[in-house]
Amino acid sequence: MIDDNTVKHVANLAKIEVDEDEIQEFRRDFERIIEFFNRLDEIDPDVEPTYNVIPLKNIMRKDEPGQTLERDRVLANAKFKENGYFKGPRVVE
């Protein structure tokens, strides 16, 4: 079972401060989580995993060339643009 020292240790690793009421609350939460994982251990290992309940398939349209928009029209509402291109914020300082 989870004791108060374990909760304090996890709180320390998470860099959070917890008072006595929170320790008891987290202890109950951790015990429920452990209980849930213990129930998962009871699942029959021969059961095939179910990734999707209903079969899914991609519906893709054909990639056909078409009419493109004019560059000035595309950039009309762009907040930042430069030399006919979109300009994004600097990422690396």
C-alpha atoms as one frame of an Amber mdcrd trajectory, in Angstrom:
protein
   0.000   0.000   0.000   0.940   3.624  -0.365   2.194   5.377   2.761   2.656
   9.077   3.524   6.402   8.928   2.813   5.744   7.610  -0.693   3.328  10.464
  -1.374   5.865  12.983  -0.064   8.566  11.413  -2.247   6.393  11.639  -5.382
   5.471  15.236  -4.498   9.158  16.048  -4.123   9.920  14.497  -7.521   7.057
  16.547  -9.034   8.401  19.662  -7.281   5.097  20.398  -5.556   4.359  21.200
  -1.941   1.593  19.223  -0.256  -0.010  19.695   3.147  -1.353  16.897   5.348
  -4.873  16.995   3.850  -3.465  16.755   0.340  -1.208  13.873   1.353  -4.238
  11.862   2.436  -6.110  12.785  -0.756  -3.173  11.832  -2.999  -2.698   8.617
  -1.032  -6.306   7.601  -1.753  -5.891   8.562  -5.419  -2.669   6.552  -5.753
  -4.305   3.535  -4.114  -7.208   3.721  -6.604  -4.742   3.906  -9.497  -2.816
   0.874  -8.200  -6.114  -0.983  -7.726  -7.069  -0.237 -11.336  -3.745  -1.576
 -12.638  -4.145  -4.685 -10.509  -7.545  -5.267 -12.162  -5.885  -4.931 -15.570
  -3.546  -7.777 -14.592  -6.607 -10.035 -14.310  -7.456  -9.702 -18.019  -7.132
 -12.887 -20.026  -3.854 -12.582 -21.984  -5.295 -14.535 -24.941  -7.848 -11.831
 -25.762  -7.061 -10.051 -29.025  -6.580  -6.289 -28.497  -9.338  -4.046 -29.821
  -7.916  -0.887 -31.312 -11.150   0.323 -32.865 -14.617  -0.947 -32.111 -15.840
  -0.200 -35.623 -13.687  -0.698 -38.691 -12.211   2.528 -40.008 -10.992   3.316
 -43.474  -9.590   6.450 -44.981 -11.708   8.195 -47.560  -9.339  10.099 -49.784
 -10.179  12.158 -52.814  -8.033  11.904 -55.894  -5.116  14.271 -55.994  -5.754
  16.202 -59.155  -4.062  19.431 -60.190  -6.319  22.447 -60.119  -6.398  26.199
 -60.263  -4.223  27.901 -57.639  -4.915  31.193 -55.914  -3.021  34.345 -56.783
  -0.137  35.041 -54.422  -1.357  38.563 -53.543  -4.800  37.208 -52.665  -3.329
  34.462 -50.470  -1.100  36.907 -48.594  -3.787  39.606 -48.297  -4.665  38.780
 -44.664  -1.207  37.622 -43.544   0.025  39.590 -40.574   3.679  38.996 -41.450
   4.943  38.567 -44.999   8.219  39.133 -46.765   9.211  38.903 -50.445   5.954
  37.207 -51.400   6.085  34.557 -48.632   4.527  34.078 -45.205   6.910  35.077
 -42.450   6.650  33.263 -39.134   8.012  34.268 -35.750  11.640  33.549 -34.984
  11.892  30.204 -33.189  15.595  29.973 -32.366  17.152  32.855 -30.516
